[in-house]
Structures are given as structure tokens and as C-alpha cells.
């Protein structure tokens, strides 16, 4: 995709499920083209449901630590994309990082809000994971489109 890695930050409220899953998936699906981090507004420990569904896919997030988006901001981190994966109403809390090329908002259900048995909540979390995977896949395809068009144009000349 690019000569240097594309820097991406995923943000959700607690950095305990959705942003952690998105971070792990993009690292896997992005074929080394991305530097990926995740953070939250109110960091909490990693959600056991997220750990379980990620383990089913062969990705271990059990040792991940939630971090504060504000700590990353204070450190002066620069990202090409800041992607919030929580409800749109929470996006307004996100600090404006310097040098951002784009901000995206992808809303996914929060596994912490799920009710029912462990298995019912696990199934709902699998659906969230599937939605995140599909959204990342579509986003990766969209990132490749301009380059594919440029390559096609260069080959004609």
C-alpha cells in the first residue's frame, strides 16, 4: 500500500473490547502495512468476551493493556487515521490529534452492555467481531483503490 506504515488509532470508551479487537484484526489483515494502537476515554481491563472470541480466531489479546487516549495525545502521537468504534455520541470526547489525515467513525455494539448467559453474550460478541472484520476489509479495499487506479494509469502511459 505505502512505503511507510500507515499509523492507525482505534478508540472506544473503555479500550476493553471493540478497539482491542479492531487493533488485533487490522494488524493481522493489514499485512504489515500498518502501525496500530488502541485507546479509550475511560480505560478498563480487557473484556473476557473479547478475549474469548479473539482466541477462537487464533488472536491472543489476553495480555493487552487498556490505555488512555488522552495519554497518547499528551505524548504527541501522530496518526494517519483515528477511528472511533463506539457510538457516535462518544466521538466528540476524542481529542484532536495533530497531523491527522482522516477521522472515521465506525459504530459497533459494546459487548460490556450485552445481557444474557455467557454463551448468548459470546454469540453477540462474535457478531460484533464479524462486523468489525467486514468493515476493516471494506476499508482496506477502499485504501487500495486509488493505488490500483494509479498503477493502471501508469501502465497505459
GROMACS elastic network, one bead per residue, 0.5 to 0.9 nm:
[ bonds ]
;  ai    aj funct       b0    kb
    1     4     6  0.87005   500
    1     5     6  0.85835   500
    1     6     6  0.88039   500
    1    33     6  0.67150   500
    1   143     6  0.77989   500
    1   144     6  0.65369   500
    1   147     6  0.73869   500
    2     5     6  0.65762   500
    2     6     6  0.73589   500
    2    33     6  0.70372   500
    3     6     6  0.89955   500
    3    33     6  0.84328   500
    4    33     6  0.73686   500
    4    34     6  0.83549   500
    5    32     6  0.74443   500
    5    35     6  0.58796   500
    6    33     6  0.62638   500
    6    35     6  0.60306   500
    6    36     6  0.82059   500
    6    79     6  0.77555   500
    6    80     6  0.61276   500
    6    81     6  0.79391   500
    7    33     6  0.89105   500
    7    34     6  0.57856   500
    7    36     6  0.59978   500
    7    37     6  0.81693   500
    7    78     6  0.75725   500
    7    80     6  0.51098   500
    7    81     6  0.65283   500
    7    82     6  0.86578   500
    8    23     6  0.85435   500
    8    34     6  0.69518   500
    8    35     6  0.62091   500
    8    37     6  0.63861   500
    8    38     6  0.82713   500
    8    78     6  0.89703   500
    8    79     6  0.55905   500
    8    80     6  0.59932   500
    8    82     6  0.58924   500
    8    83     6  0.74188   500
    9    19     6  0.86209   500
    9    23     6  0.79412   500
    9    35     6  0.85669   500
    9    36     6  0.59096   500
    9    38     6  0.52614   500
    9    39     6  0.73633   500
    9    79     6  0.66321   500
    9    80     6  0.83667   500
    9    81     6  0.63719   500
    9    83     6  0.61063   500
    9    84     6  0.82809   500
   10    15     6  0.85779   500
   10    18     6  0.85684   500
   10    19     6  0.51761   500
   10    20     6  0.78083   500
   10    22     6  0.69584   500
   10    23     6  0.65851   500
   10    36     6  0.77488   500
   10    37     6  0.63598   500
   10    39     6  0.64461   500
   10    40     6  0.84542   500
   10    81     6  0.84437   500
   10    82     6  0.60765   500
   10    84     6  0.57119   500
   10    85     6  0.67965   500
   11    14     6  0.84519   500
   11    15     6  0.66523   500
   11    18     6  0.82969   500
   11    19     6  0.55320   500
   11    20     6  0.87070   500
   11    37     6  0.87541   500
   11    38     6  0.56639   500
   11    39     6  0.50399   500
   11    40     6  0.53574   500
   11    41     6  0.78015   500
   11    69     6  0.72610   500
   11    82     6  0.74200   500
   11    83     6  0.61426   500
   11    85     6  0.60397   500
   11    86     6  0.74235   500
   11    91     6  0.86887   500
   11    94     6  0.82462   500
   12    15     6  0.54066   500
   12    16     6  0.80492   500
   12    17     6  0.82339   500
   12    18     6  0.66973   500
   12    19     6  0.56553   500
   12    20     6  0.88436   500
   12    38     6  0.81443   500
   12    39     6  0.67607   500
   12    40     6  0.50138   500
   12    41     6  0.69152   500
   12    42     6  0.87276   500
   12    43     6  0.89501   500
   12    83     6  0.88067   500
   12    84     6  0.58384   500
   12    85     6  0.54611   500
   12    87     6  0.83144   500
   12    90     6  0.79941   500
   12    91     6  0.84935   500
   13    16     6  0.81163   500
   13    19     6  0.87793   500
   13    39     6  0.81989   500
   13    42     6  0.57707   500
   13    43     6  0.71121   500
   13    44     6  0.89999   500
   13    84     6  0.89941   500
   13    85     6  0.87252   500
   13    86     6  0.66878   500
   13    87     6  0.89083   500
   13    90     6  0.72996   500
   14    17     6  0.76814   500
   14    18     6  0.89224   500
   14    19     6  0.86035   500
   14    39     6  0.76140   500
   14    41     6  0.61316   500
   14    44     6  0.53176   500
   14    45     6  0.80328   500
   14    46     6  0.85675   500
   14    66     6  0.74340   500
   14    67     6  0.85527   500
   14    68     6  0.85346   500
   15    18     6  0.70796   500
   15    19     6  0.56147   500
   15    20     6  0.62331   500
   15    38     6  0.66739   500
   15    39     6  0.50734   500
   15    41     6  0.76575   500
   15    42     6  0.75899   500
   15    43     6  0.54504   500
   15    44     6  0.66966   500
   15    45     6  0.80092   500
   15    46     6  0.73383   500
   15    65     6  0.85516   500
   15    66     6  0.53093   500
   15    67     6  0.68082   500
   15    68     6  0.79620   500
   15    69     6  0.89822   500
   16    19     6  0.70271   500
   16    20     6  0.62102   500
   16    21     6  0.87073   500
   16    39     6  0.86263   500
   16    40     6  0.79483   500
   16    43     6  0.70048   500
   16    44     6  0.59760   500
   16    45     6  0.58262   500
   16    47     6  0.52376   500
   16    48     6  0.88785   500
   16    50     6  0.77548   500
   16    65     6  0.83745   500
   16    66     6  0.62238   500
   16   112     6  0.86635   500
   17    20     6  0.52065   500
   17    21     6  0.59831   500
   17    22     6  0.85458   500
   17    46     6  0.63153   500
   17    47     6  0.55897   500
   17    48     6  0.84979   500
   17    49     6  0.78028   500
   17    50     6  0.52244   500
   17    51     6  0.79954   500
   17   110     6  0.74758   500
   17   111     6  0.68963   500
   17   112     6  0.79956   500
   18    21     6  0.51991   500
   18    22     6  0.61299   500
   18    23     6  0.85592   500
   18    50     6  0.77010   500
   18    85     6  0.64458   500
   18    86     6  0.75723   500
   18   108     6  0.72909   500
   18   109     6  0.81944   500
   18   110     6  0.69315   500
   18   111     6  0.78540   500
   18   128     6  0.78575   500
   18   129     6  0.78530   500
   18   132     6  0.79967   500
   19    22     6  0.50266   500
   19    23     6  0.60067   500
   19    24     6  0.86370   500
   19    37     6  0.86463   500
   19    38     6  0.56659   500
   19    39     6  0.70446   500
   19    40     6  0.80139   500
   19    83     6  0.88545   500
   19    84     6  0.78732   500
   19    85     6  0.63315   500
   19    86     6  0.83725   500
   20    23     6  0.51185   500
   20    24     6  0.63122   500
   20    25     6  0.86213   500
   20    37     6  0.84176   500
   20    38     6  0.61938   500
   20    39     6  0.81246   500
   20    46     6  0.79776   500
   20    50     6  0.79953   500
   20    61     6  0.74228   500
   20    64     6  0.79925   500
   20    66     6  0.81977   500
   21    24     6  0.52736   500
   21    25     6  0.60911   500
   21    26     6  0.85828   500
   21    50     6  0.68899   500
   21    51     6  0.85279   500
   21    54     6  0.70577   500
   21    61     6  0.79281   500
   21   129     6  0.69686   500
   21   132     6  0.78274   500
   21   133     6  0.89119   500
   22    25     6  0.51037   500
   22    26     6  0.60152   500
   22    27     6  0.84751   500
   22    38     6  0.82561   500
   22    85     6  0.83276   500
   22   129     6  0.81104   500
   22   132     6  0.63615   500
   22   133     6  0.75266   500
   22   136     6  0.78475   500
   23    26     6  0.53790   500
   23    27     6  0.62282   500
   23    28     6  0.87101   500
   23    36     6  0.59328   500
   23    37     6  0.61608   500
   23    38     6  0.61863   500
   24    27     6  0.52015   500
   24    28     6  0.63019   500
   24    29     6  0.86488   500
   24    36     6  0.82490   500
   24    37     6  0.89959   500
   24    54     6  0.84741   500
   24    59     6  0.71277   500
   24    60     6  0.84286   500
   24    61     6  0.74604   500
   25    28     6  0.50542   500
   25    29     6  0.58741   500
   25    30     6  0.80439   500
   25    54     6  0.89458   500
   25    59     6  0.82590   500
   25   132     6  0.82448   500
   25   133     6  0.67658   500
   25   136     6  0.79559   500
   26    30     6  0.52558   500
   26    31     6  0.84249   500
   26    34     6  0.76137   500
   26    36     6  0.73280   500
   26   133     6  0.83316   500
   26   136     6  0.69045   500
   26   137     6  0.88035   500
   27    30     6  0.54318   500
   27    31     6  0.70250   500
   27    32     6  0.68305   500
   27    33     6  0.83346   500
   27    34     6  0.67181   500
   27    35     6  0.75660   500
   27    36     6  0.66091   500
   28    31     6  0.63407   500
   28    32     6  0.78675   500
   28    59     6  0.86370   500
   29    32     6  0.83323   500
   29   133     6  0.87735   500
   29   136     6  0.82159   500
   29   137     6  0.77774   500
   29   140     6  0.85921   500
   30    33     6  0.55446   500
   30    34     6  0.61536   500
   30   140     6  0.76262   500
   31    34     6  0.76869   500
   32    35     6  0.77924   500
   38    66     6  0.77874   500
   38    67     6  0.73393   500
   38    68     6  0.87123   500
   38    69     6  0.79282   500
   39    42     6  0.88327   500
   39    43     6  0.72622   500
   39    66     6  0.63253   500
   39    68     6  0.52390   500
   39    70     6  0.85392   500
   39    71     6  0.89762   500
   39    72     6  0.80375   500
   40    43     6  0.51553   500
   40    44     6  0.83620   500
   40    66     6  0.71977   500
   40    67     6  0.62289   500
   40    68     6  0.50981   500
   40    69     6  0.52544   500
   40    70     6  0.82623   500
   41    67     6  0.85542   500
   41    68     6  0.58990   500
   41    69     6  0.58717   500
   41    70     6  0.72557   500
   41    90     6  0.87960   500
   41    93     6  0.75846   500
   41    94     6  0.76342   500
   42    67     6  0.84855   500
   42    68     6  0.67530   500
   42    69     6  0.85660   500
   43    46     6  0.89363   500
   43    65     6  0.88675   500
   43    66     6  0.53869   500
   43    67     6  0.57095   500
   43    68     6  0.58216   500
   43    69     6  0.86105   500
   44    47     6  0.83464   500
   44    65     6  0.85500   500
   44    66     6  0.60911   500
   44    67     6  0.82075   500
   45    48     6  0.88687   500
   45    64     6  0.87672   500
   45    65     6  0.69462   500
   45    66     6  0.61830   500
   46    49     6  0.86663   500
   46    50     6  0.73176   500
   46    51     6  0.72191   500
   46    61     6  0.80502   500
   46    62     6  0.71625   500
   46    63     6  0.85215   500
   46    64     6  0.71337   500
   46    65     6  0.69864   500
   46    66     6  0.67123   500
   47    50     6  0.53160   500
   47    51     6  0.64035   500
   47    52     6  0.87608   500
   47    62     6  0.89404   500
   47   111     6  0.78624   500
   47   112     6  0.73049   500
   48    52     6  0.60692   500
   48    53     6  0.87151   500
   48    62     6  0.82090   500
   49    52     6  0.50965   500
   49    53     6  0.62770   500
   49    54     6  0.85214   500
   49   111     6  0.70940   500
   49   112     6  0.84530   500
   49   118     6  0.83680   500
   49   121     6  0.74348   500
   49   122     6  0.59164   500
   49   125     6  0.66366   500
   49   126     6  0.88298   500
   50    53     6  0.53818   500
   50    54     6  0.60385   500
   50    55     6  0.84330   500
   50    61     6  0.80698   500
   50    62     6  0.88333   500
   50   111     6  0.76291   500
   50   122     6  0.83454   500
   50   125     6  0.68943   500
   50   126     6  0.84929   500
   50   129     6  0.83801   500
   51    54     6  0.53211   500
   51    55     6  0.60817   500
   51    56     6  0.87675   500
   51    59     6  0.85408   500
   51    60     6  0.69250   500
   51    61     6  0.57637   500
   51    62     6  0.56502   500
   52    55     6  0.51482   500
   52    56     6  0.64439   500
   52    60     6  0.87241   500
   52    61     6  0.89751   500
   52    62     6  0.86814   500
   52   122     6  0.77819   500
   53    56     6  0.50783   500
   53    57     6  0.68149   500
   53    59     6  0.87316   500
   53   122     6  0.71009   500
   53   123     6  0.87064   500
   53   125     6  0.70113   500
   53   126     6  0.60267   500
   53   129     6  0.76161   500
   54    57     6  0.52176   500
   54    58     6  0.64724   500
   54    59     6  0.51464   500
   54    60     6  0.63162   500
   54    61     6  0.70064   500
   54   126     6  0.86686   500
   54   129     6  0.80930   500
   55    59     6  0.50938   500
   55    60     6  0.54299   500
   55    61     6  0.76884   500
   55    62     6  0.86105   500
   56    59     6  0.74069   500
   57    60     6  0.86653   500
   60    63     6  0.74771   500
   60    64     6  0.85258   500
   61    64     6  0.52675   500
   61    65     6  0.87604   500
   62    65     6  0.84915   500
   67    70     6  0.87250   500
   67    71     6  0.75277   500
   67    72     6  0.81728   500
   68    71     6  0.52337   500
   68    72     6  0.67109   500
   68    73     6  0.87704   500
   69    72     6  0.52118   500
   69    73     6  0.62291   500
   69    74     6  0.87234   500
   69    94     6  0.76317   500
   69    95     6  0.78507   500
   70    74     6  0.61038   500
   70    75     6  0.85801   500
   70    94     6  0.83013   500
   70    95     6  0.71690   500
   71    74     6  0.50860   500
   71    75     6  0.62537   500
   71    76     6  0.88421   500
   72    75     6  0.50834   500
   72    76     6  0.65938   500
   72    77     6  0.58275   500
   72    78     6  0.89914   500
   73    76     6  0.52256   500
   73    77     6  0.59352   500
   73    78     6  0.83782   500
   73    95     6  0.70931   500
   73    96     6  0.81172   500
   73    97     6  0.62976   500
   73    98     6  0.85760   500
   74    77     6  0.77086   500
   76    97     6  0.76369   500
   76    98     6  0.74704   500
   77    97     6  0.73102   500
   77    98     6  0.77748   500
   78    97     6  0.64549   500
   78    98     6  0.60384   500
   78    99     6  0.60253   500
   78   100     6  0.66956   500
   79    82     6  0.65125   500
   79    97     6  0.74030   500
   79    98     6  0.79653   500
   79    99     6  0.69311   500
   79   100     6  0.55043   500
   79   101     6  0.74810   500
   79   102     6  0.86304   500
   80    99     6  0.74288   500
   80   100     6  0.51597   500
   80   102     6  0.63404   500
   80   103     6  0.85027   500
   81   100     6  0.62684   500
   81   101     6  0.61550   500
   81   103     6  0.56424   500
   81   104     6  0.71982   500
   82    97     6  0.82863   500
   82   100     6  0.73315   500
   82   101     6  0.85888   500
   82   102     6  0.66201   500
   82   104     6  0.63123   500
   82   105     6  0.84893   500
   83   102     6  0.84474   500
   83   103     6  0.57906   500
   83   105     6  0.55903   500
   83   106     6  0.69691   500
   84    87     6  0.80787   500
   84    88     6  0.79817   500
   84    90     6  0.83762   500
   84    91     6  0.64044   500
   84    94     6  0.84020   500
   84   103     6  0.79518   500
   84   104     6  0.64196   500
   84   106     6  0.60166   500
   84   107     6  0.74030   500
   85    88     6  0.83435   500
   85    91     6  0.87647   500
   85   104     6  0.86501   500
   85   105     6  0.61579   500
   85   108     6  0.59421   500
   85   109     6  0.87960   500
   85   132     6  0.87354   500
   86    89     6  0.82279   500
   86    90     6  0.66979   500
   86    91     6  0.75225   500
   86   105     6  0.77943   500
   86   106     6  0.69164   500
   86   108     6  0.58284   500
   86   109     6  0.72996   500
   86   110     6  0.73195   500
   87    90     6  0.57539   500
   87    91     6  0.72081   500
   87   105     6  0.82991   500
   87   106     6  0.79322   500
   87   107     6  0.51148   500
   87   108     6  0.69968   500
   87   109     6  0.78783   500
   87   110     6  0.87625   500
   88    91     6  0.52597   500
   88    92     6  0.77131   500
   88   105     6  0.68184   500
   88   106     6  0.80462   500
   88   107     6  0.66240   500
   89    92     6  0.64137   500
   89    93     6  0.83197   500
   90    93     6  0.56719   500
   90    94     6  0.74961   500
   91    94     6  0.54484   500
   91    95     6  0.89750   500
   91   105     6  0.75268   500
   92    95     6  0.80255   500
   94    97     6  0.87238   500
   96   100     6  0.80517   500
   97   100     6  0.60783   500
  100   103     6  0.72890   500
  106   132     6  0.85383   500
  106   135     6  0.80545   500
  108   128     6  0.64602   500
  108   131     6  0.76249   500
  108   132     6  0.75400   500
  109   112     6  0.88197   500
  109   113     6  0.79393   500
  109   114     6  0.85816   500
  109   124     6  0.88554   500
  109   125     6  0.84602   500
  109   128     6  0.65350   500
  110   113     6  0.55520   500
  110   114     6  0.71712   500
  110   125     6  0.82913   500
  110   128     6  0.81486   500
  111   114     6  0.52597   500
  111   115     6  0.88280   500
  111   121     6  0.73012   500
  111   122     6  0.85055   500
  111   124     6  0.74287   500
  111   125     6  0.58072   500
  111   128     6  0.79515   500
  112   115     6  0.84912   500
  114   120     6  0.85671   500
  114   121     6  0.57832   500
  114   124     6  0.74938   500
  114   125     6  0.83834   500
  115   118     6  0.85474   500
  115   120     6  0.78204   500
  115   121     6  0.63659   500
  116   119     6  0.79712   500
  116   120     6  0.56989   500
  116   121     6  0.60752   500
  117   120     6  0.50787   500
  117   121     6  0.61733   500
  117   122     6  0.84150   500
  118   121     6  0.51956   500
  118   122     6  0.59697   500
  118   123     6  0.86192   500
  119   123     6  0.61494   500
  119   124     6  0.86731   500
  120   123     6  0.51861   500
  120   124     6  0.63868   500
  120   125     6  0.87016   500
  121   124     6  0.50680   500
  121   125     6  0.61466   500
  121   126     6  0.86142   500
  122   125     6  0.50116   500
  122   126     6  0.61809   500
  122   127     6  0.87534   500
  123   126     6  0.50185   500
  123   127     6  0.64799   500
  123   128     6  0.88652   500
  124   127     6  0.51415   500
  124   128     6  0.64884   500
  124   129     6  0.87961   500
  125   129     6  0.61831   500
  125   130     6  0.85496   500
  126   130     6  0.61216   500
  126   131     6  0.86179   500
  127   131     6  0.61744   500
  127   132     6  0.85998   500
  128   131     6  0.50590   500
  128   132     6  0.61707   500
  128   133     6  0.85829   500
  129   132     6  0.50688   500
  129   133     6  0.61006   500
  129   134     6  0.85920   500
  130   133     6  0.50785   500
  130   134     6  0.61542   500
  130   135     6  0.85944   500
  131   134     6  0.51333   500
  131   135     6  0.61038   500
  131   136     6  0.85679   500
  132   135     6  0.51343   500
  132   136     6  0.61139   500
  132   137     6  0.84978   500
  133   136     6  0.52103   500
  133   137     6  0.60870   500
  133   138     6  0.86806   500
  134   137     6  0.50274   500
  134   138     6  0.62183   500
  134   139     6  0.85568   500
  135   138     6  0.51769   500
  135   139     6  0.60944   500
  135   140     6  0.85872   500
  136   140     6  0.60276   500
  136   141     6  0.85276   500
  137   140     6  0.51575   500
  137   141     6  0.62616   500
  137   142     6  0.87026   500
  138   141     6  0.50684   500
  138   142     6  0.62434   500
  138   143     6  0.87483   500
  139   142     6  0.50175   500
  139   143     6  0.62698   500
  139   144     6  0.87752   500
  140   143     6  0.50975   500
  140   144     6  0.64119   500
  140   145     6  0.88919   500
  141   144     6  0.52441   500
  141   145     6  0.64233   500
  142   145     6  0.52641   500
  142   146     6  0.77758   500
  143   146     6  0.67948   500
  143   147     6  0.77526   500
  144   147     6  0.54323   500
  144   148     6  0.61160   500
  144   149     6  0.86969   500
  145   148     6  0.51249   500
  145   149     6  0.61993   500
  145   150     6  0.86322   500
  146   149     6  0.50605   500
  146   150     6  0.61180   500
  146   151     6  0.86250   500
  147   151     6  0.60671   500
  147   152     6  0.84426   500
  148   151     6  0.51377   500
  148   152     6  0.61174   500
  148   153     6  0.85510   500
  149   152     6  0.50262   500
  149   153     6  0.60753   500
  149   154     6  0.85857   500
  150   154     6  0.60855   500
  150   155     6  0.85846   500
  151   154     6  0.50449   500
  151   155     6  0.61634   500
  151   156     6  0.87602   500
  152   155     6  0.52081   500
  152   156     6  0.65119   500
  153   156     6  0.53017   500
  153   157     6  0.66825   500
  154   157     6  0.53177   500
